[in-house]
Amino acid sequence: MNAPAQSLTIGAVAKRVGVPIDTIRYYEREGLLPAPQRRASGYRSYGEGAIAQLRFIRRAKQLGFTLEEIRELLALSHDRQLGVKAVKQRAQQRLAAIDARMAELQRVRDGLAQLIQVCPGHGAPEQCPILRALNDTEVTS
């Protein structure tokens, strides 16, 4: 008798993909991962397709995609007509969002660096330019 194609436990899948078991269950609840078959014991039973899909989700998250965007990417990955074009558009949108976030972080970094530079590191707390900035008082250099 042949072994069933769906033969991996949730623990084995979690270990192979490098995600917690709760993450797999969460992705199932959110519809990012199809519900697995169940063994007679009631335990979940997964195949290699689940591992591939979990790796896809994990890589997309590492690239900064939200779970909603990942859901779209998964759907588009099966769309032979518009899939590649739409995936590229989503990636371009994600890149633009990352660029905007990086610009904002650079602005914050520059402001903090300027406050550190003008702070003497001693004296009365009310004279500290960092604390004054955090209290929303005007900082002069």
Secondary structure, DSSP 8 states (H G I E B T S, - for coil): ----S--B-HHHHHHHHT--HHHHHHHHHTTSS---EE-TTS-EEB-HHHHHHHHHHHHHHHTT--HHHHHHHHHHTT-TTTHHHHHHHHHHHHHHHHHHHHHHHHHHHHHHHHHHHH--S-S-GGG-HHHHHHTT-----
